[in-house]
């Protein structure tokens, strides 16, 4: 079994967005999912910057 860890930083308060609700496609994670990896765990981490959020994906491939 192989594992990969990917951490993504997302700006959740974009100045150019009017409705303040956004959906993000994370291309690196999608690439691994297309290659047969699965998401074993998803971890949200707090940051000291109020406009950013960190998400860590633990991927697994059997």
N, C-alpha and C positions, 0 to 999 in steps of 0.2 A: 504494500500500500504506500502510495506517495502522497505528500501534502505540500501545499503552497500557502503562503500567507500574503495577502494583499491589503494594504491600508490605503484608503481613499479619503482625501480631504475635500469637503464640499462647502462652498460659500452659500449659506442658506438665506442670505439677505442681499439679493442683487439690486442695485440701484435702478436698473432699467426695467424691472418687472413691475407691472402695475397691480396685479392681483395678489402678489406675494405667495402664491402657491405654485410650486414647480415640481416637475418630475425630471429625474436625471437618469440618463443611460450611461452606464459605466462600461466603456468599451473594453478595457482590459479584462474585467470579470466576464463579460460576454464572450470574449475570445476563448477563455479557458473553458467555459461552459460548452461552447461549440466543439471543443476538443475532447469532450467526455468527462471533464472534471465536474464534481458536484459540490455544493456549498454544505459543509459540515457544520459550520457555526458562523454567526454574524454578531459582531461585538460593536456596540456604540460606545465611544469614548468622549468624555467631556473635554473641552479645551478652555484655555484662558481667554481666547478671543470670542466675543459673543456672536459674531456672524459666521463662524465656522463650526462644522461638525466633522468628526472622524468616524469612519466605519471600517472595521477590519473584517475581512472575509477569510475564513480558513477553508481552503478547498481540499478536496480529497479525490484521488483516483485509484480505483482498485486494480 
